[in-house]
Amino acid sequence: MVENTRRCILSGDREVRDGLIRLALGPDGQVAPDVRARAPGRGAWIGVDRTSFEAALTKGKLKGALARAYKTSDFIVPDDLAERIDAALKQAVLDRLGLEARASMLLTGSEKIEVAARRGQVTLLLHAADARSDGCRKLDQAWRVGMEREGSDLAGTVLPVDRAHLSMAMGRDNVVHVAITDKRAAARVGEMLGRWQVFLGCANGTDIAAPVSQAVPEIAVD
């Protein structure tokens, strides 16, 4: 068995834990999202998208799987657990971007990003949900040039949040595009973002999350 993996209680698939979401059993008996996997006590892991998760919740499959994982049936599953997971994942991504911004690990502003991208200095490129398509295309092309991948489908990731949320999280004005230049910072953001995208059902969620487990190894914990 590969170290640092967990089994999804719904699909049965075993995956690297960085791509899964932990559900913690709180002291009040409530099941809650633990997207940073730090809460004490028993935990269970899921690696399915929101549609599959909500179906499992409605049909009672989730409760049965949690009972086996927690080794108890004495817990409460909130009806809006899927929404709570989504909100927690969103906040984790925004918090991470805010931390990286304060540590000067990223760039904002189209002109600065374009220069860095053409120089091959951009590791991860992100766009706000309401970014103009022509602005995204221009920076995507600059990134492909810098990465020597012209003619490929390499492009920045469009985030499920708009510029207002990005600006607030990062403490900067009018953040529309974000370029992460530090590899480890990109891995940290990519881990959170990939997990969120998997839950949202985005096809490229696992593509973002996969290299993270290679770049930032962790010690396995429950």
PyRosetta script that sets phi, psi and omega in degrees:
from pyrosetta import init, pose_from_sequence

init()
pose = pose_from_sequence("MVENTRRCILSGDREVRDGLIRLALGPDGQVAPDVRARAPGRGAWIGVDRTSFEAALTKGKLKGALARAYKTSDFIVPDDLAERIDAALKQAVLDRLGLEARASMLLTGSEKIEVAARRGQVTLLLHAADARSDGCRKLDQAWRVGMEREGSDLAGTVLPVDRAHLSMAMGRDNVVHVAITDKRAAARVGEMLGRWQVFLGCANGTDIAAPVSQAVPEIAVD")
pose.set_psi(1, 134.8)
pose.set_omega(1, -179.6)
pose.set_phi(2, -72.9)
pose.set_psi(2, 130.9)
pose.set_omega(2, 179.1)
pose.set_phi(3, -66.6)
pose.set_psi(3, 151.7)
pose.set_omega(3, 178.0)
pose.set_phi(4, 71.9)
pose.set_psi(4, 29.5)
pose.set_omega(4, 174.6)
pose.set_phi(5, -116.4)
pose.set_psi(5, 159.7)
pose.set_omega(5, 177.5)
pose.set_phi(6, -138.8)
pose.set_psi(6, 157.8)
pose.set_omega(6, 178.8)
pose.set_phi(7, -101.4)
pose.set_psi(7, 130.1)
pose.set_omega(7, 175.3)
pose.set_phi(8, -67.7)
pose.set_psi(8, 126.3)
pose.set_omega(8, -176.3)
pose.set_phi(9, -70.8)
pose.set_psi(9, -15.4)
pose.set_omega(9, -178.4)
pose.set_phi(10, -98.3)
pose.set_psi(10, -43.1)
pose.set_omega(10, -178.5)
pose.set_phi(11, -92.9)
pose.set_psi(11, -24.8)
pose.set_omega(11, -176.2)
pose.set_phi(12, 84.3)
pose.set_psi(12, -4.1)
pose.set_omega(12, -179.1)
pose.set_phi(13, -76.8)
pose.set_psi(13, 144.0)
pose.set_omega(13, 177.2)
pose.set_phi(14, -101.8)
pose.set_psi(14, 127.7)
pose.set_omega(14, -177.6)
pose.set_phi(15, -138.8)
pose.set_psi(15, 164.7)
pose.set_omega(15, 173.3)
pose.set_phi(16, -59.9)
pose.set_psi(16, 133.6)
pose.set_omega(16, -172.8)
pose.set_phi(17, -62.2)
pose.set_psi(17, -23.5)
pose.set_omega(17, 179.3)
pose.set_phi(18, -62.8)
pose.set_psi(18, -21.8)
pose.set_omega(18, 179.9)
pose.set_phi(19, -97.4)
pose.set_psi(19, 3.4)
pose.set_omega(19, -178.0)
pose.set_phi(20, -111.3)
pose.set_psi(20, 166.4)
pose.set_omega(20, 179.1)
pose.set_phi(21, -115.5)
pose.set_psi(21, 130.7)
pose.set_omega(21, 180.0)
pose.set_phi(22, -92.7)
pose.set_psi(22, 135.7)
pose.set_omega(22, 173.6)
pose.set_phi(23, -109.9)
pose.set_psi(23, 118.8)
pose.set_omega(23, -175.9)
pose.set_phi(24, -97.8)
pose.set_psi(24, 147.8)
pose.set_omega(24, 174.5)
pose.set_phi(25, -97.7)
pose.set_psi(25, 108.8)
pose.set_omega(25, -175.8)
pose.set_phi(26, -76.4)
pose.set_psi(26, 165.9)
pose.set_omega(26, 179.9)
pose.set_phi(27, -63.6)
pose.set_psi(27, -19.7)
pose.set_omega(27, 178.4)
pose.set_phi(28, -89.1)
pose.set_psi(28, 3.7)
pose.set_omega(28, 179.1)
pose.set_phi(29, 84.9)
pose.set_psi(29, 2.7)
pose.set_omega(29, 179.3)
pose.set_phi(30, -89.5)
pose.set_psi(30, 141.1)
pose.set_omega(30, 173.3)
pose.set_phi(31, -86.0)
pose.set_psi(31, 129.0)
pose.set_omega(31, -176.1)
pose.set_phi(32, -138.3)
pose.set_psi(32, 149.9)
pose.set_omega(32, 176.6)
pose.set_phi(33, -67.5)
pose.set_psi(33, 136.0)
pose.set_omega(33, 176.7)
pose.set_phi(34, -126.2)
pose.set_psi(34, 71.5)
pose.set_omega(34, -169.4)
pose.set_phi(35, -68.9)
pose.set_psi(35, -18.2)
pose.set_omega(35, 176.2)
pose.set_phi(36, -95.7)
pose.set_psi(36, -1.3)
pose.set_omega(36, 176.9)
pose.set_phi(37, 54.4)
pose.set_psi(37, 48.1)
pose.set_omega(37, -177.7)
pose.set_phi(38, -122.0)
pose.set_psi(38, -11.9)
pose.set_omega(38, -176.0)
pose.set_phi(39, -68.3)
pose.set_psi(39, 141.3)
pose.set_omega(39, 178.5)
pose.set_phi(40, -72.9)
pose.set_psi(40, 168.0)
pose.set_omega(40, 176.4)
pose.set_phi(41, 89.8)
pose.set_psi(41, -169.8)
pose.set_omega(41, -176.8)
pose.set_phi(42, -71.7)
pose.set_psi(42, 145.9)
pose.set_omega(42, 178.7)
pose.set_phi(43, -138.7)
pose.set_psi(43, 158.3)
pose.set_omega(43, 175.5)
pose.set_phi(44, -134.2)
pose.set_psi(44, 152.0)
pose.set_omega(44, -172.5)
pose.set_phi(45, -118.0)
pose.set_psi(45, 139.4)
pose.set_omega(45, 176.4)
pose.set_phi(46, -127.3)
pose.set_psi(46, 147.7)
pose.set_omega(46, 179.7)
pose.set_phi(47, -137.9)
pose.set_psi(47, 32.0)
pose.set_omega(47, -179.7)
pose.set_phi(48, -110.8)
pose.set_psi(48, 166.4)
pose.set_omega(48, 179.2)
pose.set_phi(49, -80.7)
pose.set_psi(49, 172.2)
pose.set_omega(49, -173.8)
pose.set_phi(50, -62.4)
pose.set_psi(50, -39.1)
pose.set_omega(50, -179.6)
pose.set_phi(51, -60.2)
pose.set_psi(51, -46.4)
pose.set_omega(51, 179.3)
pose.set_phi(52, -66.6)
pose.set_psi(52, -38.0)
pose.set_omega(52, -180.0)
pose.set_phi(53, -64.3)
pose.set_psi(53, -45.7)
pose.set_omega(53, -179.4)
pose.set_phi(54, -65.5)
pose.set_psi(54, -34.8)
pose.set_omega(54, 176.9)
pose.set_phi(55, -65.3)
pose.set_psi(55, -41.9)
pose.set_omega(55, 178.6)
pose.set_phi(56, -65.4)
pose.set_psi(56, -36.0)
pose.set_omega(56, 178.6)
pose.set_phi(57, -67.2)
pose.set_psi(57, -44.8)
pose.set_omega(57, -178.2)
pose.set_phi(58, -66.1)
pose.set_psi(58, -39.4)
pose.set_omega(58, -175.9)
pose.set_phi(59, -84.5)
pose.set_psi(59, -5.1)
pose.set_omega(59, 179.6)
pose.set_phi(60, 87.3)
pose.set_psi(60, -1.5)
pose.set_omega(60, -179.9)
pose.set_phi(61, -66.0)
pose.set_psi(61, -36.1)
pose.set_omega(61, -179.5)
pose.set_phi(62, -63.9)
pose.set_psi(62, -44.2)
pose.set_omega(62, -178.1)
pose.set_phi(63, -62.3)
pose.set_psi(63, -41.0)
pose.set_omega(63, 178.7)
pose.set_phi(64, -64.7)
pose.set_psi(64, -41.1)
pose.set_omega(64, 180.0)
pose.set_phi(65, -67.4)
pose.set_psi(65, -38.0)
pose.set_omega(65, 178.0)
pose.set_phi(66, -67.8)
pose.set_psi(66, -38.6)
pose.set_omega(66, 179.1)
pose.set_phi(67, -60.7)
pose.set_psi(67, -39.2)
pose.set_omega(67, 178.1)
pose.set_phi(68, -69.7)
pose.set_psi(68, -39.3)
pose.set_omega(68, -178.7)
pose.set_phi(69, -70.7)
pose.set_psi(69, -41.3)
pose.set_omega(69, -178.1)
pose.set_phi(70, -84.0)
pose.set_psi(70, -14.9)
pose.set_omega(70, -176.9)
pose.set_phi(71, 60.8)
pose.set_psi(71, 36.2)
pose.set_omega(71, 176.1)
pose.set_phi(72, -163.2)
pose.set_psi(72, 153.8)
pose.set_omega(72, 175.5)
pose.set_phi(73, -108.7)
pose.set_psi(73, 7.2)
pose.set_omega(73, -177.1)
pose.set_phi(74, -91.4)
pose.set_psi(74, 75.2)
pose.set_omega(74, 178.5)
pose.set_phi(75, -155.2)
pose.set_psi(75, 165.4)
pose.set_omega(75, -179.1)
pose.set_phi(76, -120.5)
pose.set_psi(76, 128.5)
pose.set_omega(76, 175.7)
pose.set_phi(77, -102.8)
pose.set_psi(77, 111.3)
pose.set_omega(77, -179.5)
pose.set_phi(78, -60.7)
pose.set_psi(78, 142.7)
pose.set_omega(78, 179.4)
pose.set_phi(79, -62.0)
pose.set_psi(79, -29.0)
pose.set_omega(79, -178.1)
pose.set_phi(80, -100.2)
pose.set_psi(80, 29.0)
pose.set_omega(80, -176.5)
pose.set_phi(81, -59.9)
pose.set_psi(81, -38.2)
pose.set_omega(81, 179.5)
pose.set_phi(82, -61.1)
pose.set_psi(82, -42.7)
pose.set_omega(82, 178.8)
pose.set_phi(83, -65.5)
pose.set_psi(83, -37.9)
pose.set_omega(83, 179.1)
pose.set_phi(84, -66.4)
pose.set_psi(84, -37.6)
pose.set_omega(84, 177.6)
pose.set_phi(85, -64.9)
pose.set_psi(85, -47.0)
pose.set_omega(85, 179.6)
pose.set_phi(86, -58.2)
pose.set_psi(86, -46.2)
pose.set_omega(86, -178.8)
pose.set_phi(87, -64.4)
pose.set_psi(87, -39.1)
pose.set_omega(87, -180.0)
pose.set_phi(88, -67.7)
pose.set_psi(88, -38.9)
pose.set_omega(88, 178.3)
pose.set_phi(89, -66.3)
pose.set_psi(89, -42.6)
pose.set_omega(89, 177.2)
pose.set_phi(90, -59.5)
pose.set_psi(90, -47.3)
pose.set_omega(90, -178.3)
pose.set_phi(91, -64.9)
pose.set_psi(91, -36.6)
pose.set_omega(91, 179.5)
pose.set_phi(92, -63.5)
pose.set_psi(92, -40.8)
pose.set_omega(92, 178.2)
pose.set_phi(93, -65.2)
pose.set_psi(93, -46.3)
pose.set_omega(93, -178.9)
pose.set_phi(94, -65.1)
pose.set_psi(94, -40.7)
pose.set_omega(94, 177.8)
pose.set_phi(95, -62.3)
pose.set_psi(95, -41.6)
pose.set_omega(95, -179.6)
pose.set_phi(96, -64.7)
pose.set_psi(96, -43.0)
pose.set_omega(96, 178.2)
pose.set_phi(97, -63.1)
pose.set_psi(97, -37.8)
pose.set_omega(97, 177.6)
pose.set_phi(98, -63.1)
pose.set_psi(98, -42.4)
pose.set_omega(98, 178.6)
pose.set_phi(99, -64.2)
pose.set_psi(99, -42.7)
pose.set_omega(99, -179.9)
pose.set_phi(100, -67.7)
pose.set_psi(100, -34.3)
pose.set_omega(100, 177.8)
pose.set_phi(101, -64.7)
pose.set_psi(101, -43.9)
pose.set_omega(101, -179.3)
pose.set_phi(102, -68.8)
pose.set_psi(102, -24.0)
pose.set_omega(102, 177.9)
pose.set_phi(103, -90.5)
pose.set_psi(103, 5.4)
pose.set_omega(103, 179.1)
pose.set_phi(104, 58.9)
pose.set_psi(104, 40.6)
pose.set_omega(104, 179.7)
pose.set_phi(105, -98.2)
pose.set_psi(105, 3.9)
pose.set_omega(105, -177.0)
pose.set_phi(106, -146.7)
pose.set_psi(106, 168.2)
pose.set_omega(106, 179.7)
pose.set_phi(107, -121.1)
pose.set_psi(107, 147.3)
pose.set_omega(107, 169.9)
pose.set_phi(108, -129.3)
pose.set_psi(108, 163.5)
pose.set_omega(108, -176.8)
pose.set_phi(109, 96.2)
pose.set_psi(109, 122.2)
pose.set_omega(109, -173.9)
pose.set_phi(110, -57.3)
pose.set_psi(110, -43.2)
pose.set_omega(110, -176.5)
pose.set_phi(111, -65.0)
pose.set_psi(111, -45.6)
pose.set_omega(111, 179.2)
pose.set_phi(112, -63.2)
pose.set_psi(112, -41.5)
pose.set_omega(112, -178.5)
pose.set_phi(113, -65.9)
pose.set_psi(113, -41.8)
pose.set_omega(113, -178.9)
pose.set_phi(114, -61.9)
pose.set_psi(114, -42.9)
pose.set_omega(114, 179.2)
pose.set_phi(115, -62.7)
pose.set_psi(115, -47.7)
pose.set_omega(115, -179.1)
pose.set_phi(116, -64.6)
pose.set_psi(116, -38.8)
pose.set_omega(116, -178.9)
pose.set_phi(117, -64.1)
pose.set_psi(117, -43.8)
pose.set_omega(117, -179.5)
pose.set_phi(118, -67.5)
pose.set_psi(118, -24.0)
pose.set_omega(118, 177.5)
pose.set_phi(119, -85.7)
pose.set_psi(119, -0.7)
pose.set_omega(119, 179.4)
pose.set_phi(120, 76.2)
pose.set_psi(120, 24.9)
pose.set_omega(120, -175.9)
pose.set_phi(121, -98.2)
pose.set_psi(121, -2.9)
pose.set_omega(121, -176.4)
pose.set_phi(122, -97.2)
pose.set_psi(122, 125.6)
pose.set_omega(122, 179.1)
pose.set_phi(123, -95.1)
pose.set_psi(123, -36.6)
pose.set_omega(123, -179.6)
pose.set_phi(124, -142.1)
pose.set_psi(124, 130.7)
pose.set_omega(124, -178.0)
pose.set_phi(125, -117.5)
pose.set_psi(125, 129.9)
pose.set_omega(125, -176.9)
pose.set_phi(126, -126.9)
pose.set_psi(126, 145.5)
pose.set_omega(126, 177.4)
pose.set_phi(127, -125.6)
pose.set_psi(127, 142.6)
pose.set_omega(127, 174.3)
pose.set_phi(128, -68.1)
pose.set_psi(128, 155.7)
pose.set_omega(128, -178.0)
pose.set_phi(129, -61.3)
pose.set_psi(129, -30.2)
pose.set_omega(129, -178.9)
pose.set_phi(130, -101.7)
pose.set_psi(130, 20.4)
pose.set_omega(130, 176.6)
pose.set_phi(131, -69.2)
pose.set_psi(131, 145.0)
pose.set_omega(131, 178.4)
pose.set_phi(132, -67.4)
pose.set_psi(132, 138.9)
pose.set_omega(132, -176.3)
pose.set_phi(133, -62.2)
pose.set_psi(133, -35.6)
pose.set_omega(133, -179.4)
pose.set_phi(134, -69.4)
pose.set_psi(134, -35.1)
pose.set_omega(134, 176.9)
pose.set_phi(135, -66.6)
pose.set_psi(135, -38.9)
pose.set_omega(135, 177.1)
pose.set_phi(136, -64.3)
pose.set_psi(136, -44.6)
pose.set_omega(136, -178.6)
pose.set_phi(137, -62.1)
pose.set_psi(137, -40.0)
pose.set_omega(137, -178.7)
pose.set_phi(138, -63.4)
pose.set_psi(138, -44.6)
pose.set_omega(138, -179.5)
pose.set_phi(139, -73.4)
pose.set_psi(139, -35.8)
pose.set_omega(139, 176.6)
pose.set_phi(140, -60.4)
pose.set_psi(140, -43.2)
pose.set_omega(140, -180.0)
pose.set_phi(141, -65.6)
pose.set_psi(141, -41.3)
pose.set_omega(141, 178.0)
pose.set_phi(142, -61.8)
pose.set_psi(142, -38.1)
pose.set_omega(142, 178.8)
pose.set_phi(143, -65.8)
pose.set_psi(143, -43.2)
pose.set_omega(143, 178.8)
pose.set_phi(144, -61.8)
pose.set_psi(144, -39.2)
pose.set_omega(144, 178.4)
pose.set_phi(145, -62.8)
pose.set_psi(145, -49.1)
pose.set_omega(145, -178.0)
pose.set_phi(146, -64.4)
pose.set_psi(146, -31.3)
pose.set_omega(146, -179.8)
pose.set_phi(147, -90.7)
pose.set_psi(147, 2.5)
pose.set_omega(147, -178.0)
pose.set_phi(148, 56.0)
pose.set_psi(148, 46.1)
pose.set_omega(148, -179.8)
pose.set_phi(149, -129.6)
pose.set_psi(149, 36.7)
pose.set_omega(149, 176.8)
pose.set_phi(150, -61.4)
pose.set_psi(150, 139.0)
pose.set_omega(150, -178.1)
pose.set_phi(151, 89.8)
pose.set_psi(151, -6.9)
pose.set_omega(151, 178.4)
pose.set_phi(152, -91.9)
pose.set_psi(152, 179.3)
pose.set_omega(152, 179.0)
pose.set_phi(153, -98.1)
pose.set_psi(153, 17.1)
pose.set_omega(153, 178.3)
pose.set_phi(154, -58.7)
pose.set_psi(154, 127.2)
pose.set_omega(154, -179.4)
pose.set_phi(155, -154.1)
pose.set_psi(155, 157.2)
pose.set_omega(155, 177.2)
pose.set_phi(156, -66.9)
pose.set_psi(156, 160.7)
pose.set_omega(156, 179.5)
pose.set_phi(157, -90.1)
pose.set_psi(157, 127.8)
pose.set_omega(157, 176.0)
pose.set_phi(158, -84.5)
pose.set_psi(158, 116.7)
pose.set_omega(158, -177.8)
pose.set_phi(159, -75.7)
pose.set_psi(159, 152.0)
pose.set_omega(159, 177.3)
pose.set_phi(160, -82.0)
pose.set_psi(160, 28.9)
pose.set_omega(160, 177.3)
pose.set_phi(161, -135.0)
pose.set_psi(161, 150.8)
pose.set_omega(161, -178.5)
pose.set_phi(162, -90.1)
pose.set_psi(162, 178.8)
pose.set_omega(162, -175.6)
pose.set_phi(163, -65.2)
pose.set_psi(163, -29.1)
pose.set_omega(163, 179.9)
pose.set_phi(164, -64.2)
pose.set_psi(164, -44.2)
pose.set_omega(164, 179.1)
pose.set_phi(165, -68.4)
pose.set_psi(165, -39.7)
pose.set_omega(165, 178.2)
pose.set_phi(166, -63.4)
pose.set_psi(166, -45.0)
pose.set_omega(166, -178.8)
pose.set_phi(167, -61.9)
pose.set_psi(167, -42.7)
pose.set_omega(167, -179.5)
pose.set_phi(168, -65.6)
pose.set_psi(168, -43.5)
pose.set_omega(168, -177.8)
pose.set_phi(169, -65.0)
pose.set_psi(169, -35.5)
pose.set_omega(169, -173.8)
pose.set_phi(170, -96.9)
pose.set_psi(170, -4.9)
pose.set_omega(170, 178.8)
pose.set_phi(171, 66.0)
pose.set_psi(171, 32.2)
pose.set_omega(171, 179.2)
pose.set_phi(172, -131.4)
pose.set_psi(172, 161.8)
pose.set_omega(172, -177.9)
pose.set_phi(173, -88.1)
pose.set_psi(173, 136.1)
pose.set_omega(173, 170.8)
pose.set_phi(174, 49.3)
pose.set_psi(174, 58.0)
pose.set_omega(174, 177.4)
pose.set_phi(175, -83.1)
pose.set_psi(175, 111.5)
pose.set_omega(175, -178.5)
pose.set_phi(176, -109.3)
pose.set_psi(176, -37.6)
pose.set_omega(176, -179.9)
pose.set_phi(177, -128.9)
pose.set_psi(177, 146.6)
pose.set_omega(177, 179.4)
pose.set_phi(178, -132.8)
pose.set_psi(178, 130.8)
pose.set_omega(178, 175.9)
pose.set_phi(179, -120.6)
pose.set_psi(179, 123.2)
pose.set_omega(179, 178.2)
pose.set_phi(180, -98.6)
pose.set_psi(180, 125.6)
pose.set_omega(180, -174.4)
pose.set_phi(181, -102.0)
pose.set_psi(181, -19.1)
pose.set_omega(181, -179.5)
pose.set_phi(182, -94.1)
pose.set_psi(182, 130.5)
pose.set_omega(182, -174.8)
pose.set_phi(183, -64.3)
pose.set_psi(183, -42.0)
pose.set_omega(183, -179.2)
pose.set_phi(184, -70.3)
pose.set_psi(184, -34.4)
pose.set_omega(184, 175.3)
pose.set_phi(185, -64.8)
pose.set_psi(185, -41.3)
pose.set_omega(185, 177.7)
pose.set_phi(186, -62.2)
pose.set_psi(186, -37.6)
pose.set_omega(186, 178.6)
pose.set_phi(187, -65.7)
pose.set_psi(187, -41.0)
pose.set_omega(187, -179.7)
pose.set_phi(188, -65.5)
pose.set_psi(188, -45.0)
pose.set_omega(188, 177.7)
pose.set_phi(189, -67.1)
pose.set_psi(189, -42.0)
pose.set_omega(189, -178.6)
pose.set_phi(190, -61.1)
pose.set_psi(190, -35.5)
pose.set_omega(190, 178.6)
pose.set_phi(191, -62.3)
pose.set_psi(191, -49.3)
pose.set_omega(191, -179.7)
pose.set_phi(192, -66.1)
pose.set_psi(192, -44.6)
pose.set_omega(192, -177.1)
pose.set_phi(193, -66.8)
pose.set_psi(193, -42.5)
pose.set_omega(193, -179.9)
pose.set_phi(194, -61.4)
pose.set_psi(194, -40.7)
pose.set_omega(194, 179.4)
pose.set_phi(195, -63.0)
pose.set_psi(195, -42.3)
pose.set_omega(195, 179.2)
pose.set_phi(196, -65.3)
pose.set_psi(196, -42.2)
pose.set_omega(196, -178.3)
pose.set_phi(197, -66.7)
pose.set_psi(197, -36.3)
pose.set_omega(197, 176.3)
pose.set_phi(198, -60.6)
pose.set_psi(198, -44.3)
pose.set_omega(198, -179.2)
pose.set_phi(199, -65.7)
pose.set_psi(199, -35.8)
pose.set_omega(199, 178.5)
pose.set_phi(200, -75.0)
pose.set_psi(200, -12.3)
pose.set_omega(200, 180.0)
pose.set_phi(201, 88.0)
pose.set_psi(201, 18.5)
pose.set_omega(201, 178.3)
pose.set_phi(202, -76.7)
pose.set_psi(202, 133.8)
pose.set_omega(202, -176.3)
pose.set_phi(203, -63.6)
pose.set_psi(203, -31.7)
pose.set_omega(203, -175.0)
pose.set_phi(204, -92.0)
pose.set_psi(204, 9.0)
pose.set_omega(204, 179.2)
pose.set_phi(205, -61.1)
pose.set_psi(205, -44.9)
pose.set_omega(205, -179.6)
pose.set_phi(206, -70.2)
pose.set_psi(206, -27.1)
pose.set_omega(206, 178.4)
pose.set_phi(207, -66.0)
pose.set_psi(207, -35.4)
pose.set_omega(207, 178.4)
pose.set_phi(208, -75.2)
pose.set_psi(208, -41.5)
pose.set_omega(208, -174.5)
pose.set_phi(209, -73.4)
pose.set_psi(209, -31.3)
pose.set_omega(209, -172.8)
pose.set_phi(210, -57.0)
pose.set_psi(210, -50.1)
pose.set_omega(210, -178.2)
pose.set_phi(211, -69.5)
pose.set_psi(211, -16.0)
pose.set_omega(211, -178.1)
pose.set_phi(212, -64.1)
pose.set_psi(212, -42.1)
pose.set_omega(212, -178.1)
pose.set_phi(213, -65.2)
pose.set_psi(213, -24.5)
pose.set_omega(213, 178.6)
pose.set_phi(214, -83.1)
pose.set_psi(214, -33.6)
pose.set_omega(214, -175.2)
pose.set_phi(215, -83.2)
pose.set_psi(215, -32.7)
pose.set_omega(215, -175.5)
pose.set_phi(216, -129.3)
pose.set_psi(216, 80.9)
pose.set_omega(216, -179.8)
pose.set_phi(217, -65.3)
pose.set_psi(217, 145.8)
pose.set_omega(217, 179.6)
pose.set_phi(218, -130.8)
pose.set_psi(218, 158.5)
pose.set_omega(218, 175.2)
pose.set_phi(219, -83.3)
pose.set_psi(219, 132.5)
pose.set_omega(219, -176.8)
pose.set_phi(220, -67.2)
pose.set_psi(220, 134.1)
pose.set_omega(220, 174.6)
pose.set_phi(221, -137.6)
pose.set_psi(221, 162.9)
pose.set_omega(221, 179.3)
pose.set_phi(222, -75.7)
pose.dump_pdb("model.pdb")
